[in-house]
Amino acid sequence: MLQNFLDSVPQFRQVLSALGRSFDMPIFAAGVSGSERAMLISGIEKRHGKPVLVITPDEASATRLSEDIAALCEPSAVALYPIRDLRFRMAESSSAEYEQKRLAVLGRILEGSCRIVVTSVEAALQFTIPPGTFKFNTFSIERGQSYDMDDLAKRLSRAGYERRSQVDGPCQFSVRGGILDFFSPQSKDPVRIEFWGDEADSVASFDLESQRRTREIDKAFVAPAREVLPDSTEAFVKMLKDAHAKQRGKHGLLVKANIEKDLERIEAGLSVSAPDRYIPLVYKFPATLFDYLPEGVVVSSEFIKQK
């Protein structure tokens, strides 16, 4: 019904026609209200057939617009890409909730299940894990196939998962005998794999509180658990030491002190604080959200104040 209405609007048909001709870009549409923006964006995705990246002035407007769009189309096809919190002070611990949400969105884009991404201009420009590194650290574990448990543990650690005695949250894994538990940021529930020798005999999701299996599945997917994934701990330590040696001046002393604290944490087997500040160090060519949607339609949703 909604799509039929949009198809009857001459201006909407003009937008679609211009999208089909690259020399007509960019396209400017004025006088479009909040709900109409959601209708227009939803209609473009359905009729044009390419994923849509919507950029708004700030996080609040991105949240509202993503909710409006989700109300008009399949909610699972719409995602809000949140901004990274910049931390200027050292902290023993920090929440990785928004990092996990960003990683979940990036994974959905790559698998093709997310067709409309809404974000703020600041979040769209922030560096993140490159698509190639994301794909390299994405793999599946299938029931009935053979795997080496030590190799799986190494791959999970390399993908940013923290090893625990028991999984109690996202981005963690544990190994207990012939049982492997892990919680991918792209999954709603953690997964338990029971091995018979080297064979994955059972693959199932389980409940965090009761630790009991809830439903059997045929295949489990592992996606990166962190945006900053060095090739190895040794390589990361070398990068930090090289960066430490290059620091000069008054501000360099402060940088050196922070790097030394992170080196101490790594030596103690702990994760570094605010690892996102090392993105330009770890990745020669850091990525942004635009790298995940190279052929998508970019919509800039601006709010103009009336005089």
Residue pairs with C-beta under 8 A, 6 or more apart in sequence:
2 39
2 42
2 43
2 72
3 43
3 46
3 47
6 12
6 39
6 40
6 43
6 47
7 13
7 47
11 29
12 40
12 43
15 27
15 29
15 40
15 44
16 44
16 47
16 48
17 24
18 24
18 25
18 27
19 25
19 27
19 44
19 48
19 297
20 48
29 40
32 40
34 64
34 65
34 68
35 68
37 65
37 68
37 301
38 65
38 68
38 69
38 71
38 72
39 72
41 52
41 54
41 65
41 69
41 116
41 299
41 301
42 69
42 72
42 73
42 116
44 52
44 297
44 299
45 51
45 52
45 73
45 77
45 115
45 116
45 297
46 73
48 297
50 295
50 296
50 297
51 109
51 114
51 115
51 116
51 117
51 293
51 295
51 296
51 297
52 115
52 116
52 117
52 296
52 297
52 298
52 299
53 117
53 119
53 124
53 289
53 290
53 293
53 296
53 297
53 298
53 299
54 62
54 65
54 66
54 69
54 116
54 117
54 118
54 119
54 299
54 301
55 119
55 120
55 121
55 124
55 298
55 299
55 300
55 301
56 62
56 65
56 118
56 119
56 120
56 121
56 301
57 120
57 121
57 302
57 303
58 120
58 121
58 122
59 82
59 83
59 120
59 122
59 123
61 120
61 301
61 303
62 80
62 81
62 118
62 119
62 120
62 123
63 80
65 118
65 301
66 78
66 79
66 80
66 118
69 78
69 116
69 118
70 78
73 116
76 113
76 114
77 113
77 114
77 115
77 116
78 114
78 115
78 116
78 117
78 118
79 104
79 105
79 108
79 109
79 114
79 116
79 117
79 118
80 101
80 105
80 117
80 118
80 119
81 101
81 102
81 105
81 117
81 118
81 119
81 123
81 124
81 289
82 98
82 101
82 102
82 119
82 123
83 98
83 119
83 120
83 122
83 123
83 126
84 98
84 99
84 102
84 123
84 126
84 276
85 98
87 94
87 273
87 274
90 258
90 261
90 273
90 274
91 273
91 274
92 273
94 273
94 274
96 170
96 171
96 226
99 226
99 227
99 276
100 170
100 171
100 185
100 225
101 185
102 128
102 227
103 129
103 185
103 186
103 223
103 224
103 225
103 226
103 227
104 185
104 186
104 223
105 114
105 117
106 128
106 129
106 131
106 134
106 289
106 292
107 134
107 138
107 185
107 186
107 223
107 224
108 114
108 186
109 117
109 292
109 293
110 131
110 134
110 135
110 138
110 292
117 289
117 293
119 289
123 289
124 288
124 289
124 290
125 288
126 288
127 276
127 279
127 280
127 283
127 286
127 287
127 288
128 227
128 279
128 286
128 287
128 288
128 289
129 224
129 226
129 227
129 228
129 229
129 283
129 287
130 283
130 285
130 286
130 287
130 291
131 287
131 291
131 292
133 224
133 229
133 283
134 223
134 224
137 155
137 158
137 159
137 160
137 222
137 223
137 224
137 229
138 159
138 221
138 222
138 223
138 224
139 155
139 221
139 222
140 219
140 220
140 221
140 222
141 147
141 152
141 180
141 191
141 193
141 200
141 203
141 219
141 220
141 222
142 200
142 203
142 218
142 219
142 220
143 200
143 201
143 202
143 203
143 217
143 218
143 219
144 199
144 200
145 199
145 200
146 197
146 198
146 199
146 200
147 195
147 198
147 200
148 198
149 175
149 178
149 180
149 195
149 198
152 180
153 163
153 173
153 175
153 180
155 222
156 163
156 173
156 182
156 222
157 163
158 229
158 232
159 222
159 223
159 224
159 225
159 226
159 229
160 171
160 224
160 225
160 226
160 228
160 229
161 171
161 172
161 173
161 182
161 225
162 171
162 172
162 173
162 225
162 271
163 172
163 173
163 174
163 175
164 172
164 173
164 174
165 174
165 176
166 174
166 181
166 211
167 173
167 174
167 181
167 182
167 183
167 190
167 208
168 208
169 183
169 208
170 183
170 184
170 185
170 225
171 183
171 184
171 185
171 225
171 226
172 182
172 183
173 180
173 181
173 182
173 183
174 180
174 181
174 182
175 181
178 194
178 195
178 196
179 192
179 193
179 194
179 195
180 192
180 193
180 195
181 190
181 191
181 192
181 193
181 206
182 190
182 191
182 220
182 222
183 189
183 190
183 191
183 208
184 191
184 220
184 221
184 222
184 223
184 225
185 223
185 224
185 225
186 221
186 223
187 205
187 220
187 221
189 205
189 206
189 207
189 214
190 205
190 206
190 208
191 203
191 204
191 205
191 206
191 217
191 220
192 202
192 203
192 204
192 205
192 206
192 213
193 200
193 202
193 203
193 220
194 200
194 201
194 202
195 201
202 216
203 216
203 217
203 218
203 219
203 220
204 213
204 214
204 215
204 216
204 217
205 213
205 214
205 215
205 217
206 212
206 213
206 214
207 214
226 275
227 275
227 276
227 279
228 275
228 276
228 278
228 279
228 282
229 282
230 236
230 239
230 282
233 266
236 266
236 278
236 282
237 263
237 266
239 278
239 281
239 282
240 259
240 262
240 263
240 266
240 278
240 281
241 263
243 255
243 259
243 281
244 255
244 256
244 259
244 260
244 263
247 253
247 255
247 256
247 259
261 273
262 272
262 273
265 271
265 272
265 273
266 272
272 278
279 286
280 286
290 298
